[in-house]
Amino acid sequence: MSALRPAIGIDIGGTKTVVAVVESTGRIRSRVEFATHSSRGFVACLTELIAAIRAGSREAAVADGQLCGIGIGCAGPVNPSLGTIHNPYTLPGWDDADIVTPLREAFHLPVRLENDADTAAIGEDRWGAGRGASPLLMVTLGTGIGGALLINGKIYRGLNNDHPELGHIAVRPDGPDCYCGTRGCWESIASGSAIAAAGKQFGFADSRAVFAAVSSNENAAAIVQQAIEATASALWTLIHAYFPQRIVLGGGIGVEHFDRFSAVLRPYITRATQLPKNSGVEIVKAALGKDAGVIGAAGFAFPELSSP
Ligand SMILES: [Zn+2]
């Protein structure tokens, strides 16, 4: 592994984009971050992305020819076979953008596009808190909620190889409407966007402000409690559907507030009577933190990892 050339990892989220030069050991050699602002249009964002790759490569002192490829994790829906992004919800203005072709032409490197929950899962599976566990369930609690299931290191994919949207598991029939077509799904209650929207009614600026006020404001406490309960319900469903060995909680909120979530989730899960005896599903914090996605994205560019 150590002889492999480094790769470029890109993690595109609704609010920010991270570009990193990543070694085959999972170590980040250089890291560039900028606000995504997708509403500027895809061309403007692509120009900034290419500039960030060049800046990161310069900082890491690698020429394009010394890299083995580029892996991109992006907030879905994305189409890995076509290399296109179809996400009007968190990346408005990028409808059906082909991100793979222009990067391949600019850098003359192989380029892969995957859903960001899948890249985070590969990051944690290969280099982080998921090592040695299968099935492995990765959950990213951030602006949105994503999830991925790895079975012996392979990503579970659905029909047409599409990425299942675990964030839209319905947990509360009377919950808020969701853009997915139903109401009360996990993401519409526990995502950063949902927490921010609920907090706005009480004058909180964003989800961070809601979390900061949990111990001093009962409205903030109730919003966070709902988010935790929604997460517990969704995980209950997923645990019973898949009997995972380990659940890795990642994403901005999942990492920053891991202790608050796991304090409720762990005892809740021990009540389950239908799990295999002595299985003890583990709930752990993403070891790569907020960089799981960008490291895992690069993981898709290393030749021997190219078919996860
Ligand atoms: Zn939904």
py3Dmol code that shows the C-alpha trace and the ligand (Angstrom):
import py3Dmol

protein = """\
ATOM      1  CA  MET A   1       0.000   0.000   0.000  1.00  0.00           C
ATOM      2  CA  SER A   2       2.705   2.451   0.976  1.00  0.00           C
ATOM      3  CA  ALA A   3       4.154   2.391  -2.516  1.00  0.00           C
ATOM      4  CA  LEU A   4       0.931   3.710  -4.021  1.00  0.00           C
ATOM      5  CA  ARG A   5       0.832   7.210  -5.363  1.00  0.00           C
ATOM      6  CA  PRO A   6      -1.406   9.666  -3.499  1.00  0.00           C
ATOM      7  CA  ALA A   7      -4.882  10.554  -4.764  1.00  0.00           C
ATOM      8  CA  ILE A   8      -7.100  13.605  -4.737  1.00  0.00           C
ATOM      9  CA  GLY A   9     -10.173  13.303  -2.537  1.00  0.00           C
ATOM     10  CA  ILE A  10     -13.051  15.751  -2.940  1.00  0.00           C
ATOM     11  CA  ASP A  11     -15.987  16.046  -0.572  1.00  0.00           C
ATOM     12  CA  ILE A  12     -18.803  18.254  -1.867  1.00  0.00           C
ATOM     13  CA  GLY A  13     -21.489  19.201   0.608  1.00  0.00           C
ATOM     14  CA  GLY A  14     -24.308  21.709   0.498  1.00  0.00           C
ATOM     15  CA  THR A  15     -22.334  24.300   2.460  1.00  0.00           C
ATOM     16  CA  LYS A  16     -18.671  23.519   1.892  1.00  0.00           C
ATOM     17  CA  THR A  17     -16.324  21.634  -0.361  1.00  0.00           C
ATOM     18  CA  VAL A  18     -13.089  20.013   0.823  1.00  0.00           C
ATOM     19  CA  VAL A  19     -10.248  19.015  -1.502  1.00  0.00           C
ATOM     20  CA  ALA A  20      -7.356  16.952  -0.138  1.00  0.00           C
ATOM     21  CA  VAL A  21      -4.254  15.168  -1.345  1.00  0.00           C
ATOM     22  CA  VAL A  22      -4.514  11.829   0.453  1.00  0.00           C
ATOM     23  CA  GLU A  23      -1.830   9.165   0.801  1.00  0.00           C
ATOM     24  CA  SER A  24      -2.679   5.469   0.471  1.00  0.00           C
ATOM     25  CA  THR A  25      -2.281   5.169   4.252  1.00  0.00           C
ATOM     26  CA  GLY A  26      -5.264   7.522   4.625  1.00  0.00           C
ATOM     27  CA  ARG A  27      -3.075  10.420   5.736  1.00  0.00           C
ATOM     28  CA  ILE A  28      -4.027  13.857   4.424  1.00  0.00           C
ATOM     29  CA  ARG A  29      -1.025  15.631   2.943  1.00  0.00           C
ATOM     30  CA  SER A  30      -2.784  18.886   2.050  1.00  0.00           C
ATOM     31  CA  ARG A  31      -6.289  20.206   2.504  1.00  0.00           C
ATOM     32  CA  VAL A  32      -8.174  23.084   0.872  1.00  0.00           C
ATOM     33  CA  GLU A  33     -11.676  24.107   1.908  1.00  0.00           C
ATOM     34  CA  PHE A  34     -14.117  26.596   0.397  1.00  0.00           C
ATOM     35  CA  ALA A  35     -17.815  27.479   0.562  1.00  0.00           C
ATOM     36  CA  THR A  36     -19.766  25.566  -2.088  1.00  0.00           C
ATOM     37  CA  HIS A  37     -22.355  28.245  -2.988  1.00  0.00           C
ATOM     38  CA  SER A  38     -23.876  25.997  -5.644  1.00  0.00           C
ATOM     39  CA  SER A  39     -26.374  28.687  -6.658  1.00  0.00           C
ATOM     40  CA  ARG A  40     -23.506  30.492  -8.432  1.00  0.00           C
ATOM     41  CA  GLY A  41     -23.936  27.783 -11.063  1.00  0.00           C
ATOM     42  CA  PHE A  42     -21.885  24.723 -11.829  1.00  0.00           C
ATOM     43  CA  VAL A  43     -19.320  26.381 -14.110  1.00  0.00           C
ATOM     44  CA  ALA A  44     -18.223  28.888 -11.455  1.00  0.00           C
ATOM     45  CA  CYS A  45     -17.974  26.127  -8.843  1.00  0.00           C
ATOM     46  CA  LEU A  46     -16.045  23.858 -11.197  1.00  0.00           C
ATOM     47  CA  THR A  47     -13.525  26.627 -11.851  1.00  0.00           C
ATOM     48  CA  GLU A  48     -12.996  27.069  -8.120  1.00  0.00           C
ATOM     49  CA  LEU A  49     -12.733  23.319  -7.628  1.00  0.00           C
ATOM     50  CA  ILE A  50     -10.023  22.983 -10.283  1.00  0.00           C
ATOM     51  CA  ALA A  51      -8.124  25.891  -8.697  1.00  0.00           C
ATOM     52  CA  ALA A  52      -8.398  24.195  -5.287  1.00  0.00           C
ATOM     53  CA  ILE A  53      -7.022  20.919  -6.678  1.00  0.00           C
ATOM     54  CA  ARG A  54      -4.076  22.783  -8.173  1.00  0.00           C
ATOM     55  CA  ALA A  55      -3.461  24.685  -4.925  1.00  0.00           C
ATOM     56  CA  GLY A  56      -3.663  21.478  -2.868  1.00  0.00           C
ATOM     57  CA  SER A  57      -1.290  19.644  -5.207  1.00  0.00           C
ATOM     58  CA  ARG A  58       1.206  22.508  -5.017  1.00  0.00           C
ATOM     59  CA  GLU A  59       1.043  22.527  -1.223  1.00  0.00           C
ATOM     60  CA  ALA A  60       1.580  18.748  -1.139  1.00  0.00           C
ATOM     61  CA  ALA A  61       4.355  19.090  -3.730  1.00  0.00           C
ATOM     62  CA  VAL A  62       2.866  16.577  -6.159  1.00  0.00           C
ATOM     63  CA  ALA A  63       2.530  16.984  -9.916  1.00  0.00           C
ATOM     64  CA  ASP A  64      -0.572  15.622 -11.702  1.00  0.00           C
ATOM     65  CA  GLY A  65       1.507  12.733 -13.049  1.00  0.00           C
ATOM     66  CA  GLN A  66       2.398  11.660  -9.512  1.00  0.00           C
ATOM     67  CA  LEU A  67      -1.246  11.196  -8.560  1.00  0.00           C
ATOM     68  CA  CYS A  68      -3.197   7.984  -9.168  1.00  0.00           C
ATOM     69  CA  GLY A  69      -6.611   9.567  -9.581  1.00  0.00           C
ATOM     70  CA  ILE A  70      -9.426  11.695  -8.279  1.00  0.00           C
ATOM     71  CA  GLY A  71     -12.313  10.458  -6.147  1.00  0.00           C
ATOM     72  CA  ILE A  72     -15.351  12.618  -5.451  1.00  0.00           C
ATOM     73  CA  GLY A  73     -17.956  12.174  -2.756  1.00  0.00           C
ATOM     74  CA  CYS A  74     -20.999  14.360  -3.257  1.00  0.00           C
ATOM     75  CA  ALA A  75     -24.287  14.897  -1.448  1.00  0.00           C
ATOM     76  CA  GLY A  76     -26.687  12.750  -3.467  1.00  0.00           C
ATOM     77  CA  PRO A  77     -28.544  11.881  -5.505  1.00  0.00           C
ATOM     78  CA  VAL A  78     -25.590  11.282  -7.822  1.00  0.00           C
ATOM     79  CA  ASN A  79     -25.142   8.863 -10.699  1.00  0.00           C
ATOM     80  CA  PRO A  80     -21.747   7.143 -10.363  1.00  0.00           C
ATOM     81  CA  SER A  81     -21.980   5.479 -13.808  1.00  0.00           C
ATOM     82  CA  LEU A  82     -22.692   8.747 -15.647  1.00  0.00           C
ATOM     83  CA  GLY A  83     -20.588  10.892 -13.304  1.00  0.00           C
ATOM     84  CA  THR A  84     -23.476  13.309 -12.854  1.00  0.00           C
ATOM     85  CA  ILE A  85     -24.973  15.137  -9.865  1.00  0.00           C
ATOM     86  CA  HIS A  86     -28.752  15.425  -9.510  1.00  0.00           C
ATOM     87  CA  ASN A  87     -29.285  17.277  -6.272  1.00  0.00           C
ATOM     88  CA  PRO A  88     -31.647  20.257  -6.482  1.00  0.00           C
ATOM     89  CA  TYR A  89     -32.201  20.085  -2.700  1.00  0.00           C
ATOM     90  CA  THR A  90     -28.799  20.813  -1.258  1.00  0.00           C
ATOM     91  CA  LEU A  91     -26.945  21.747  -4.482  1.00  0.00           C
ATOM     92  CA  PRO A  92     -29.440  23.928  -6.362  1.00  0.00           C
ATOM     93  CA  GLY A  93     -28.217  25.218  -9.730  1.00  0.00           C
ATOM     94  CA  TRP A  94     -26.231  22.093 -10.601  1.00  0.00           C
ATOM     95  CA  ASP A  95     -28.964  20.083 -12.273  1.00  0.00           C
ATOM     96  CA  ASP A  96     -27.517  16.996 -13.956  1.00  0.00           C
ATOM     97  CA  ALA A  97     -24.002  18.466 -13.836  1.00  0.00           C
ATOM     98  CA  ASP A  98     -21.304  16.185 -15.267  1.00  0.00           C
ATOM     99  CA  ILE A  99     -18.380  16.650 -12.897  1.00  0.00           C
ATOM    100  CA  VAL A 100     -16.274  13.694 -14.023  1.00  0.00           C
ATOM    101  CA  THR A 101     -15.557  14.612 -17.660  1.00  0.00           C
ATOM    102  CA  PRO A 102     -14.152  18.148 -17.072  1.00  0.00           C
ATOM    103  CA  LEU A 103     -11.916  16.965 -14.210  1.00  0.00           C
ATOM    104  CA  ARG A 104     -10.643  14.033 -16.250  1.00  0.00           C
ATOM    105  CA  GLU A 105      -9.823  16.387 -19.108  1.00  0.00           C
ATOM    106  CA  ALA A 106      -8.191  18.981 -16.871  1.00  0.00           C
ATOM    107  CA  PHE A 107      -5.917  16.567 -14.989  1.00  0.00           C
ATOM    108  CA  HIS A 108      -5.647  13.520 -17.311  1.00  0.00           C
ATOM    109  CA  LEU A 109      -6.430  11.249 -14.376  1.00  0.00           C
ATOM    110  CA  PRO A 110      -9.127   8.634 -13.712  1.00  0.00           C
ATOM    111  CA  VAL A 111     -12.058  10.256 -11.894  1.00  0.00           C
ATOM    112  CA  ARG A 112     -14.770   8.553  -9.831  1.00  0.00           C
ATOM    113  CA  LEU A 113     -17.980  10.070  -8.449  1.00  0.00           C
ATOM    114  CA  GLU A 114     -19.812   8.478  -5.518  1.00  0.00           C
ATOM    115  CA  ASN A 115     -22.427   9.404  -2.959  1.00  0.00           C
ATOM    116  CA  ASP A 116     -20.823  11.117   0.040  1.00  0.00           C
ATOM    117  CA  ALA A 117     -22.220   8.614   2.540  1.00  0.00           C
ATOM    118  CA  ASP A 118     -20.522   5.844   0.555  1.00  0.00           C
ATOM    119  CA  THR A 119     -17.201   7.678   0.524  1.00  0.00           C
ATOM    120  CA  ALA A 120     -17.445   8.318   4.281  1.00  0.00           C
ATOM    121  CA  ALA A 121     -18.198   4.621   4.798  1.00  0.00           C
ATOM    122  CA  ILE A 122     -15.167   3.568   2.746  1.00  0.00           C
ATOM    123  CA  GLY A 123     -12.992   6.035   4.670  1.00  0.00           C
ATOM    124  CA  GLU A 124     -14.042   4.630   8.028  1.00  0.00           C
ATOM    125  CA  ASP A 125     -13.962   1.027   6.805  1.00  0.00           C
ATOM    126  CA  ARG A 126     -10.410   1.226   5.411  1.00  0.00           C
ATOM    127  CA  TRP A 127      -8.749   3.703   7.755  1.00  0.00           C
ATOM    128  CA  GLY A 128     -11.085   4.564  10.611  1.00  0.00           C
ATOM    129  CA  ALA A 129     -13.557   3.280  13.180  1.00  0.00           C
ATOM    130  CA  GLY A 130     -15.081   0.660  10.892  1.00  0.00           C
ATOM    131  CA  ARG A 131     -11.966  -1.471  10.462  1.00  0.00           C
ATOM    132  CA  GLY A 132     -12.565  -5.178  10.943  1.00  0.00           C
ATOM    133  CA  ALA A 133     -16.383  -4.958  11.202  1.00  0.00           C
ATOM    134  CA  SER A 134     -18.956  -6.383   8.802  1.00  0.00           C
ATOM    135  CA  PRO A 135     -21.727  -5.620   8.104  1.00  0.00           C
ATOM    136  CA  LEU A 136     -20.795  -2.026   8.793  1.00  0.00           C
ATOM    137  CA  LEU A 137     -23.412   0.692   8.889  1.00  0.00           C
ATOM    138  CA  MET A 138     -22.150   4.238   8.354  1.00  0.00           C
ATOM    139  CA  VAL A 139     -24.471   7.079   9.287  1.00  0.00           C
ATOM    140  CA  THR A 140     -23.665  10.690   8.448  1.00  0.00           C
ATOM    141  CA  LEU A 141     -25.610  13.237  10.470  1.00  0.00           C
ATOM    142  CA  GLY A 142     -24.912  16.608   8.916  1.00  0.00           C
ATOM    143  CA  THR A 143     -26.750  19.182   6.805  1.00  0.00           C
ATOM    144  CA  GLY A 144     -28.670  16.155   5.535  1.00  0.00           C
ATOM    145  CA  ILE A 145     -28.642  12.562   6.727  1.00  0.00           C
ATOM    146  CA  GLY A 146     -27.014   9.820   4.739  1.00  0.00           C
ATOM    147  CA  GLY A 147     -26.104   6.250   5.334  1.00  0.00           C
ATOM    148  CA  ALA A 148     -24.301   3.362   3.719  1.00  0.00           C
ATOM    149  CA  LEU A 149     -24.059  -0.323   4.388  1.00  0.00           C
ATOM    150  CA  LEU A 150     -20.810  -2.170   3.695  1.00  0.00           C
ATOM    151  CA  ILE A 151     -20.761  -5.937   3.567  1.00  0.00           C
ATOM    152  CA  ASN A 152     -17.226  -7.329   3.675  1.00  0.00           C
ATOM    153  CA  GLY A 153     -15.981  -3.948   2.522  1.00  0.00           C
ATOM    154  CA  LYS A 154     -18.332  -3.771  -0.480  1.00  0.00           C
ATOM    155  CA  ILE A 155     -20.945  -1.043  -0.735  1.00  0.00           C
ATOM    156  CA  TYR A 156     -24.504  -2.300  -0.824  1.00  0.00           C
ATOM    157  CA  ARG A 157     -26.110  -0.728  -3.911  1.00  0.00           C
ATOM    158  CA  GLY A 158     -29.749  -0.805  -4.958  1.00  0.00           C
ATOM    159  CA  LEU A 159     -31.522  -1.007  -8.292  1.00  0.00           C
ATOM    160  CA  ASN A 160     -29.447   0.456 -11.160  1.00  0.00           C
ATOM    161  CA  ASN A 161     -26.557   0.549  -8.662  1.00  0.00           C
ATOM    162  CA  ASP A 162     -28.213   3.541  -7.045  1.00  0.00           C
ATOM    163  CA  HIS A 163     -27.436   4.565  -3.487  1.00  0.00           C
ATOM    164  CA  PRO A 164     -30.240   3.826  -1.002  1.00  0.00           C
ATOM    165  CA  GLU A 165     -31.447   6.955   0.840  1.00  0.00           C
ATOM    166  CA  LEU A 166     -31.451   5.866   4.471  1.00  0.00           C
ATOM    167  CA  GLY A 167     -32.168   9.420   5.652  1.00  0.00           C
ATOM    168  CA  HIS A 168     -35.709   9.048   4.358  1.00  0.00           C
ATOM    169  CA  ILE A 169     -36.739   6.225   6.627  1.00  0.00           C
ATOM    170  CA  ALA A 170     -40.050   7.459   8.064  1.00  0.00           C
ATOM    171  CA  VAL A 171     -39.948   7.655  11.845  1.00  0.00           C
ATOM    172  CA  ARG A 172     -42.910   9.903  12.742  1.00  0.00           C
ATOM    173  CA  PRO A 173     -46.147   9.755  10.713  1.00  0.00           C
ATOM    174  CA  ASP A 174     -47.202  13.157  12.103  1.00  0.00           C
ATOM    175  CA  GLY A 175     -43.798  14.765  11.494  1.00  0.00           C
ATOM    176  CA  PRO A 176     -42.892  17.620   9.152  1.00  0.00           C
ATOM    177  CA  ASP A 177     -43.296  17.308   5.382  1.00  0.00           C
ATOM    178  CA  CYS A 178     -40.178  16.208   3.554  1.00  0.00           C
ATOM    179  CA  TYR A 179     -39.163  16.901  -0.045  1.00  0.00           C
ATOM    180  CA  CYS A 180     -38.901  13.131  -0.597  1.00  0.00           C
ATOM    181  CA  GLY A 181     -42.684  12.860  -0.773  1.00  0.00           C
ATOM    182  CA  THR A 182     -43.647  11.752   2.706  1.00  0.00           C
ATOM    183  CA  ARG A 183     -43.524  13.246   6.175  1.00  0.00           C
ATOM    184  CA  GLY A 184     -41.696  12.640   9.392  1.00  0.00           C
ATOM    185  CA  CYS A 185     -38.633  10.996   7.942  1.00  0.00           C
ATOM    186  CA  TRP A 186     -35.385  10.865   9.864  1.00  0.00           C
ATOM    187  CA  GLU A 187     -33.746  13.633   7.822  1.00  0.00           C
ATOM    188  CA  SER A 188     -36.743  15.963   8.183  1.00  0.00           C
ATOM    189  CA  ILE A 189     -36.354  15.828  11.986  1.00  0.00           C
ATOM    190  CA  ALA A 190     -32.702  15.196  12.815  1.00  0.00           C
ATOM    191  CA  SER A 191     -30.622  16.775  10.041  1.00  0.00           C
ATOM    192  CA  GLY A 192     -28.821  20.068  10.566  1.00  0.00           C
ATOM    193  CA  SER A 193     -31.288  21.707   8.151  1.00  0.00           C
ATOM    194  CA  ALA A 194     -34.265  20.321  10.060  1.00  0.00           C
ATOM    195  CA  ILE A 195     -32.857  21.388  13.432  1.00  0.00           C
ATOM    196  CA  ALA A 196     -32.132  24.847  12.019  1.00  0.00           C
ATOM    197  CA  ALA A 197     -35.676  25.130  10.590  1.00  0.00           C
ATOM    198  CA  ALA A 198     -37.234  24.068  13.887  1.00  0.00           C
ATOM    199  CA  GLY A 199     -34.969  26.444  15.793  1.00  0.00           C
ATOM    200  CA  LYS A 200     -35.827  29.413  13.597  1.00  0.00           C
ATOM    201  CA  GLN A 201     -39.333  29.502  15.078  1.00  0.00           C
ATOM    202  CA  PHE A 202     -37.734  30.271  18.427  1.00  0.00           C
ATOM    203  CA  GLY A 203     -35.216  32.778  17.154  1.00  0.00           C
ATOM    204  CA  PHE A 204     -32.179  30.512  16.791  1.00  0.00           C
ATOM    205  CA  ALA A 205     -29.919  31.429  13.882  1.00  0.00           C
ATOM    206  CA  ASP A 206     -28.878  27.879  12.942  1.00  0.00           C
ATOM    207  CA  SER A 207     -28.495  24.326  14.217  1.00  0.00           C
ATOM    208  CA  ARG A 208     -25.271  25.226  16.035  1.00  0.00           C
ATOM    209  CA  ALA A 209     -27.173  27.861  18.057  1.00  0.00           C
ATOM    210  CA  VAL A 210     -29.835  25.270  18.934  1.00  0.00           C
ATOM    211  CA  PHE A 211     -27.234  22.805  20.238  1.00  0.00           C
ATOM    212  CA  ALA A 212     -25.447  25.574  22.137  1.00  0.00           C
ATOM    213  CA  ALA A 213     -28.667  26.428  24.007  1.00  0.00           C
ATOM    214  CA  VAL A 214     -29.679  22.882  24.962  1.00  0.00           C
ATOM    215  CA  SER A 215     -28.939  23.255  28.670  1.00  0.00           C
ATOM    216  CA  SER A 216     -30.406  26.751  29.012  1.00  0.00           C
ATOM    217  CA  ASN A 217     -33.463  26.778  26.747  1.00  0.00           C
ATOM    218  CA  GLU A 218     -36.295  24.267  26.822  1.00  0.00           C
ATOM    219  CA  ASN A 219     -37.246  24.777  23.162  1.00  0.00           C
ATOM    220  CA  ALA A 220     -33.703  24.010  22.068  1.00  0.00           C
ATOM    221  CA  ALA A 221     -33.645  20.986  24.375  1.00  0.00           C
ATOM    222  CA  ALA A 222     -36.919  19.692  22.881  1.00  0.00           C
ATOM    223  CA  ILE A 223     -35.667  20.086  19.294  1.00  0.00           C
ATOM    224  CA  VAL A 224     -32.460  18.187  20.035  1.00  0.00           C
ATOM    225  CA  GLN A 225     -34.366  15.540  21.983  1.00  0.00           C
ATOM    226  CA  GLN A 226     -36.632  14.996  18.954  1.00  0.00           C
ATOM    227  CA  ALA A 227     -33.594  14.669  16.713  1.00  0.00           C
ATOM    228  CA  ILE A 228     -32.075  12.057  19.012  1.00  0.00           C
ATOM    229  CA  GLU A 229     -35.339  10.120  19.284  1.00  0.00           C
ATOM    230  CA  ALA A 230     -35.758  10.177  15.486  1.00  0.00           C
ATOM    231  CA  THR A 231     -32.220   8.823  15.175  1.00  0.00           C
ATOM    232  CA  ALA A 232     -32.959   6.089  17.708  1.00  0.00           C
ATOM    233  CA  SER A 233     -36.084   5.031  15.765  1.00  0.00           C
ATOM    234  CA  ALA A 234     -34.288   5.013  12.435  1.00  0.00           C
ATOM    235  CA  LEU A 235     -31.369   3.013  13.824  1.00  0.00           C
ATOM    236  CA  TRP A 236     -33.794   0.565  15.419  1.00  0.00           C
ATOM    237  CA  THR A 237     -35.217  -0.079  11.945  1.00  0.00           C
ATOM    238  CA  LEU A 238     -31.781  -0.375  10.328  1.00  0.00           C
ATOM    239  CA  ILE A 239     -30.393  -2.633  13.029  1.00  0.00           C
ATOM    240  CA  HIS A 240     -33.290  -5.033  12.631  1.00  0.00           C
ATOM    241  CA  ALA A 241     -33.117  -4.925   8.841  1.00  0.00           C
ATOM    242  CA  TYR A 242     -29.382  -5.649   8.637  1.00  0.00           C
ATOM    243  CA  PHE A 243     -27.992  -6.866  11.982  1.00  0.00           C
ATOM    244  CA  PRO A 244     -24.809  -4.799  11.544  1.00  0.00           C
ATOM    245  CA  GLN A 245     -21.782  -5.584  13.666  1.00  0.00           C
ATOM    246  CA  ARG A 246     -20.973  -1.909  14.100  1.00  0.00           C
ATOM    247  CA  ILE A 247     -22.548   1.489  13.465  1.00  0.00           C
ATOM    248  CA  VAL A 248     -20.221   4.412  12.831  1.00  0.00           C
ATOM    249  CA  LEU A 249     -21.757   7.806  13.525  1.00  0.00           C
ATOM    250  CA  GLY A 250     -20.197  10.565  11.446  1.00  0.00           C
ATOM    251  CA  GLY A 251     -21.049  13.859   9.766  1.00  0.00           C
ATOM    252  CA  GLY A 252     -20.714  17.275  11.401  1.00  0.00           C
ATOM    253  CA  ILE A 253     -23.452  16.731  13.995  1.00  0.00           C
ATOM    254  CA  GLY A 254     -22.744  13.020  14.479  1.00  0.00           C
ATOM    255  CA  VAL A 255     -19.113  13.726  15.370  1.00  0.00           C
ATOM    256  CA  GLU A 256     -19.562  16.908  17.390  1.00  0.00           C
ATOM    257  CA  HIS A 257     -22.505  15.637  19.434  1.00  0.00           C
ATOM    258  CA  PHE A 258     -21.629  11.942  19.485  1.00  0.00           C
ATOM    259  CA  ASP A 259     -21.720  11.641  23.286  1.00  0.00           C
ATOM    260  CA  ARG A 260     -25.168  13.223  23.506  1.00  0.00           C
ATOM    261  CA  PHE A 261     -26.570  10.870  20.835  1.00  0.00           C
ATOM    262  CA  SER A 262     -24.834   7.680  21.956  1.00  0.00           C
ATOM    263  CA  ALA A 263     -25.918   8.197  25.596  1.00  0.00           C
ATOM    264  CA  VAL A 264     -29.489   7.643  24.395  1.00  0.00           C
ATOM    265  CA  LEU A 265     -28.869   5.249  21.504  1.00  0.00           C
ATOM    266  CA  ARG A 266     -26.829   2.639  23.375  1.00  0.00           C
ATOM    267  CA  PRO A 267     -29.322   1.856  26.186  1.00  0.00           C
ATOM    268  CA  TYR A 268     -32.189   2.072  23.689  1.00  0.00           C
ATOM    269  CA  ILE A 269     -30.653  -0.641  21.528  1.00  0.00           C
ATOM    270  CA  THR A 270     -29.940  -2.959  24.442  1.00  0.00           C
ATOM    271  CA  ARG A 271     -33.732  -3.358  24.801  1.00  0.00           C
ATOM    272  CA  ALA A 272     -33.916  -5.203  21.476  1.00  0.00           C
ATOM    273  CA  THR A 273     -34.899  -8.826  22.016  1.00  0.00           C
ATOM    274  CA  GLN A 274     -34.717  -9.915  18.388  1.00  0.00           C
ATOM    275  CA  LEU A 275     -31.026  -9.405  17.715  1.00  0.00           C
ATOM    276  CA  PRO A 276     -28.742 -12.436  17.516  1.00  0.00           C
ATOM    277  CA  LYS A 277     -27.598 -13.385  21.001  1.00  0.00           C
ATOM    278  CA  ASN A 278     -24.348 -11.825  22.213  1.00  0.00           C
ATOM    279  CA  SER A 279     -24.199  -9.675  19.098  1.00  0.00           C
ATOM    280  CA  GLY A 280     -24.042  -6.332  20.930  1.00  0.00           C
ATOM    281  CA  VAL A 281     -24.221  -3.876  18.053  1.00  0.00           C
ATOM    282  CA  GLU A 282     -21.406  -1.378  18.596  1.00  0.00           C
ATOM    283  CA  ILE A 283     -22.041   2.349  18.157  1.00  0.00           C
ATOM    284  CA  VAL A 284     -18.824   4.286  17.627  1.00  0.00           C
ATOM    285  CA  LYS A 285     -17.794   7.770  16.581  1.00  0.00           C
ATOM    286  CA  ALA A 286     -16.271   8.284  13.152  1.00  0.00           C
ATOM    287  CA  ALA A 287     -12.516   8.157  13.783  1.00  0.00           C
ATOM    288  CA  LEU A 288     -11.684  10.284  10.765  1.00  0.00           C
ATOM    289  CA  GLY A 289     -14.100  12.949  11.993  1.00  0.00           C
ATOM    290  CA  LYS A 290     -15.360  15.332   9.379  1.00  0.00           C
ATOM    291  CA  ASP A 291     -12.644  14.124   6.993  1.00  0.00           C
ATOM    292  CA  ALA A 292     -14.072  10.606   6.581  1.00  0.00           C
ATOM    293  CA  GLY A 293     -15.734  11.684   3.324  1.00  0.00           C
ATOM    294  CA  VAL A 294     -12.725  13.286   1.711  1.00  0.00           C
ATOM    295  CA  ILE A 295     -10.351  10.473   2.734  1.00  0.00           C
ATOM    296  CA  GLY A 296     -12.823   7.825   1.580  1.00  0.00           C
ATOM    297  CA  ALA A 297     -13.353   9.688  -1.702  1.00  0.00           C
ATOM    298  CA  ALA A 298      -9.636   9.408  -2.389  1.00  0.00           C
ATOM    299  CA  GLY A 299      -9.963   5.731  -1.476  1.00  0.00           C
ATOM    300  CA  PHE A 300     -11.988   5.209  -4.642  1.00  0.00           C
ATOM    301  CA  ALA A 301      -9.035   6.365  -6.717  1.00  0.00           C
ATOM    302  CA  PHE A 302      -6.466   3.872  -5.395  1.00  0.00           C
ATOM    303  CA  PRO A 303      -6.219   1.067  -7.936  1.00  0.00           C
ATOM    304  CA  GLU A 304      -6.778  -1.883  -5.601  1.00  0.00           C
ATOM    305  CA  LEU A 305      -9.728  -0.179  -3.954  1.00  0.00           C
ATOM    306  CA  SER A 306     -11.431   0.833  -7.171  1.00  0.00           C
ATOM    307  CA  SER A 307     -14.359  -1.577  -6.906  1.00  0.00           C
ATOM    308  CA  PRO A 308     -15.807  -1.067  -3.454  1.00  0.00           C
TER     309      PRO A 308
END
"""
ligand_1 = """\
1
ZN
Zn -37.773 12.407 3.397
"""
view = py3Dmol.view(width=600, height=400)
view.addModel(protein, "pdb")
view.setStyle({"model": 0}, {"cartoon": {"style": "trace"}})
view.addModel(ligand_1, "xyz")
view.setStyle({"model": 1}, {"stick": {}})
view.zoomTo()
view.show()
